[in-house]
Amino acid sequence: MLKKAEHLPLYVSLANIIKEQYQVGSSIPSEAELREEFAVSRTTVRKALKLLTDQNILIKLPGKGTYVSDNRNEIKTKKHQFSSLTDSVERAGKNMATRLISIEDTYGTDEQRAFFHLNATEQLIAINRLRYIDDVPFCLEWIWLPPKFDQLKSADLNRPLYQLLKEQFATIPSTGRKTFKIAFATKEESVLLNVDQNSPLMLIKDFVYDEKGQPLHITSQILRSDKLTYAIDH
């Protein structure tokens, strides 16, 4: 039976075990097999697998199963200059809108905690939003911020994040790193983005620093590539 590590949710403990037990290229057991092996709920298994997929450790291949990724389907950039997605869309002559889905505190992943230099008791602020271009959903977005931005919980998070950070904290994004990979729409993502399940989508992850070089936020975005083209300057 799986035991929860101190200060870690059960699904994070399960994700850590899966990382240790399976090598690159190997197939992961089904959800039912994992539930039986570790005596945990379906929700715990699904959250653990989603966490590992978001970290690019697992990749789901439609009709074949879930495998430990070798990262060959990921493109990385360094020293990327960050600007508002809202500004980019509006410069293209389109209207952007945002709907808040949830906001909560979370301990996050080891990678996230290391990026923000958090101690064992500190939690991140996790924001989940759905974004629209001309009233059509095109981006499902997760944002993680350090606890010093706790005041944002009472803000209107349907507004652009960078505007809120500038107005309330006199903070603006500067540089960071960005990764791109192909992902396949889960059942939830297909409903929210109005695409078929297992449709190919673009997954973009950002690790962003402010103008003082301090960790500002991590963002993970699942995007419909038929609604937005992204260019990279090398």
C-alpha positions as CSV (number, residue, x, y, z in Angstrom):
1,M,0.0,0.0,0.0
2,L,1.3,3.4,-0.9
3,K,2.1,5.7,2.0
4,K,2.0,9.5,1.6
5,A,5.4,11.1,2.2
6,E,5.4,14.0,4.7
7,H,4.2,17.3,3.3
8,L,3.3,15.7,-0.1
9,P,-0.2,14.8,-1.5
10,L,-0.7,11.1,-2.1
11,Y,-0.7,11.6,-5.9
12,V,2.7,13.3,-5.8
13,S,4.1,10.3,-3.8
14,L,2.7,7.9,-6.4
15,A,4.2,10.0,-9.2
16,N,7.6,9.9,-7.6
17,I,7.4,6.1,-7.3
18,I,6.4,5.7,-11.0
19,K,9.4,7.9,-12.0
20,E,11.7,5.6,-10.0
21,Q,10.3,2.3,-11.2
22,Y,10.0,2.8,-15.0
23,Q,12.8,3.5,-17.5
24,V,12.7,5.6,-20.7
25,G,10.8,3.8,-23.4
26,S,8.9,1.5,-21.0
27,S,5.2,1.1,-21.0
28,I,3.2,2.2,-17.9
29,P,0.5,-0.1,-16.5
30,S,-3.1,0.8,-16.9
31,E,-4.9,2.9,-14.4
32,A,-6.7,-0.1,-13.1
33,E,-3.4,-2.0,-12.6
34,L,-1.9,1.0,-10.8
35,R,-5.0,1.3,-8.5
36,E,-4.7,-2.3,-7.5
37,E,-0.9,-2.4,-7.1
38,F,-0.8,0.7,-4.8
39,A,-4.3,0.5,-3.3
40,V,-5.2,4.1,-4.2
41,S,-8.2,5.7,-5.8
42,R,-8.8,6.3,-9.5
43,T,-8.5,10.1,-8.8
44,T,-5.1,9.6,-7.2
45,V,-3.8,7.6,-10.2
46,R,-5.1,10.0,-12.8
47,K,-3.7,13.0,-11.0
48,A,-0.3,11.3,-10.7
49,L,-0.3,10.4,-14.4
50,K,-1.3,13.9,-15.4
51,L,1.5,15.4,-13.2
52,L,4.1,13.2,-14.9
53,T,2.6,14.0,-18.4
54,D,2.8,17.8,-17.6
55,Q,6.5,17.3,-16.6
56,N,7.1,15.6,-20.0
57,I,8.1,12.4,-18.2
58,L,5.2,10.4,-19.7
59,I,3.6,10.6,-23.1
60,K,0.3,9.1,-24.1
61,L,0.1,7.5,-27.5
62,P,-3.5,7.1,-28.7
63,G,-4.3,3.4,-29.2
64,K,-0.9,2.3,-27.8
65,G,-0.8,3.3,-24.2
66,T,1.4,5.5,-22.0
67,Y,5.2,5.4,-22.1
68,V,8.1,7.0,-20.4
69,S,9.2,9.9,-22.7
70,D,12.7,10.3,-24.0
71,N,12.0,14.0,-24.5
72,R,12.6,13.8,-28.3
73,N,9.3,15.5,-29.0
74,E,10.2,18.6,-27.0
75,I,11.7,21.8,-28.3
76,K,13.5,24.0,-25.8
77,T,14.4,27.7,-26.0
78,K,16.7,29.6,-23.6
79,K,16.8,33.3,-22.6
80,H,13.4,33.9,-24.2
81,Q,11.9,37.4,-23.7
82,F,8.4,37.1,-22.4
83,S,5.4,39.3,-23.3
84,S,1.7,39.1,-22.7
85,L,-0.3,36.5,-24.7
86,T,-3.2,39.0,-24.7
87,D,-1.0,41.6,-26.4
88,S,0.2,39.1,-29.0
89,V,-3.4,38.1,-29.9
90,E,-4.7,41.7,-30.0
91,R,-1.8,42.7,-32.3
92,A,-3.1,40.1,-34.7
93,G,-6.4,42.0,-34.7
94,K,-8.3,39.4,-32.6
95,N,-10.2,39.7,-29.3
96,M,-9.0,37.8,-26.3
97,A,-11.2,36.7,-23.3
98,T,-10.4,34.6,-20.2
99,R,-12.5,32.5,-17.9
100,L,-11.2,31.5,-14.5
101,I,-11.8,27.8,-13.8
102,S,-10.1,27.4,-10.4
103,I,-7.6,28.8,-8.0
104,E,-6.0,26.8,-5.1
105,D,-3.0,26.2,-3.0
106,T,-0.7,23.3,-3.9
107,Y,2.7,21.9,-2.8
108,G,3.5,21.5,-6.5
109,T,6.1,19.2,-8.1
110,D,9.8,18.9,-7.1
111,E,10.7,20.9,-10.3
112,Q,8.3,23.7,-9.4
113,R,9.5,23.9,-5.8
114,A,13.1,24.0,-6.8
115,F,12.4,26.8,-9.3
116,F,10.7,29.0,-6.6
117,H,13.2,28.0,-3.9
118,L,10.3,27.0,-1.5
119,N,10.8,25.4,1.9
120,A,8.9,22.3,3.0
121,T,5.9,24.1,4.4
122,E,5.3,26.7,1.7
123,Q,2.6,26.2,-1.0
124,L,2.2,27.6,-4.5
125,I,-0.8,29.4,-5.9
126,A,-2.2,27.3,-8.8
127,I,-4.5,29.1,-11.3
128,N,-6.5,27.2,-14.0
129,R,-8.0,29.4,-16.8
130,L,-9.7,28.9,-20.2
131,R,-8.8,31.4,-22.8
132,Y,-10.8,32.4,-25.9
133,I,-10.0,34.1,-29.3
134,D,-13.1,35.8,-30.8
135,D,-15.3,33.7,-28.4
136,V,-13.8,30.4,-29.5
137,P,-11.8,28.4,-26.8
138,F,-8.2,27.9,-27.9
139,C,-6.1,27.6,-24.7
140,L,-6.3,25.8,-21.4
141,E,-3.8,27.3,-19.0
142,W,-2.3,26.5,-15.7
143,I,-0.2,29.1,-13.8
144,W,1.8,28.6,-10.7
145,L,3.0,31.5,-8.6
146,P,5.0,31.8,-5.3
147,P,3.1,32.5,-2.1
148,K,4.2,36.2,-2.1
149,F,1.4,36.8,-4.7
150,D,-1.3,35.5,-2.4
151,Q,-3.2,38.8,-2.8
152,L,-4.1,37.7,-6.4
153,K,-6.7,35.3,-4.9
154,S,-9.0,38.2,-4.5
155,A,-8.3,39.8,-7.8
156,D,-10.3,39.5,-11.0
157,L,-8.3,36.7,-12.7
158,N,-10.3,36.9,-15.8
159,R,-8.1,39.9,-16.6
160,P,-4.6,39.5,-18.1
161,L,-2.2,38.2,-15.5
162,Y,0.7,40.6,-16.4
163,Q,-1.6,43.6,-16.0
164,L,-2.5,42.4,-12.5
165,L,1.2,41.8,-11.6
166,K,2.2,45.2,-12.8
167,E,-0.7,47.0,-11.0
168,Q,-0.7,45.2,-7.7
169,F,3.0,44.3,-7.3
170,A,4.9,46.6,-9.7
171,T,6.3,43.4,-11.2
172,I,6.8,42.6,-14.9
173,P,8.1,39.5,-16.7
174,S,11.6,39.6,-18.3
175,T,13.3,36.4,-19.4
176,G,13.1,32.7,-18.9
177,R,12.9,29.4,-20.8
178,K,10.2,27.8,-22.9
179,T,9.5,24.3,-24.1
180,F,7.2,23.0,-26.8
181,K,5.8,19.5,-27.4
182,I,2.9,17.7,-29.0
183,A,0.2,16.5,-26.6
184,F,-3.1,14.7,-27.2
185,A,-6.4,16.0,-25.9
186,T,-7.7,14.3,-22.8
187,K,-11.4,13.9,-22.3
188,E,-11.6,17.0,-20.2
189,E,-9.4,19.0,-22.5
190,S,-11.5,18.0,-25.6
191,V,-14.7,19.2,-23.9
192,L,-13.2,22.6,-22.8
193,L,-11.4,23.2,-26.1
194,N,-14.2,21.8,-28.3
195,V,-12.0,19.3,-30.1
196,D,-12.1,15.6,-30.5
197,Q,-10.5,13.5,-27.8
198,N,-6.9,12.5,-28.6
199,S,-6.6,15.4,-31.1
200,P,-3.0,16.7,-31.3
201,L,-2.5,19.9,-29.4
202,M,0.5,22.1,-28.6
203,L,1.8,22.1,-25.0
204,I,3.9,25.1,-24.1
205,K,5.6,25.4,-20.7
206,D,7.2,28.7,-19.5
207,F,9.6,29.3,-16.6
208,V,9.6,33.0,-16.2
209,Y,11.8,35.5,-14.2
210,D,11.0,39.1,-13.4
211,E,13.1,42.1,-14.2
212,K,15.2,41.5,-11.1
213,G,16.0,37.9,-12.0
214,Q,13.6,36.4,-9.4
215,P,11.3,33.5,-10.2
216,L,8.0,34.9,-11.3
217,H,5.7,32.1,-12.5
218,I,5.5,28.8,-14.3
219,T,2.8,28.4,-17.0
220,S,1.6,25.3,-18.8
221,Q,-0.7,26.0,-21.8
222,I,-2.5,23.4,-24.0
223,L,-3.4,25.2,-27.2
224,R,-5.3,24.5,-30.4
225,S,-2.8,24.9,-33.1
226,D,-5.5,25.7,-35.7
227,K,-6.3,28.9,-33.7
228,L,-2.8,30.2,-33.0
229,T,0.6,30.1,-34.7
230,Y,3.6,30.5,-32.6
231,A,6.9,31.7,-34.0
232,I,10.3,31.4,-32.3
233,D,13.3,33.7,-33.0
234,H,16.6,32.0,-32.6
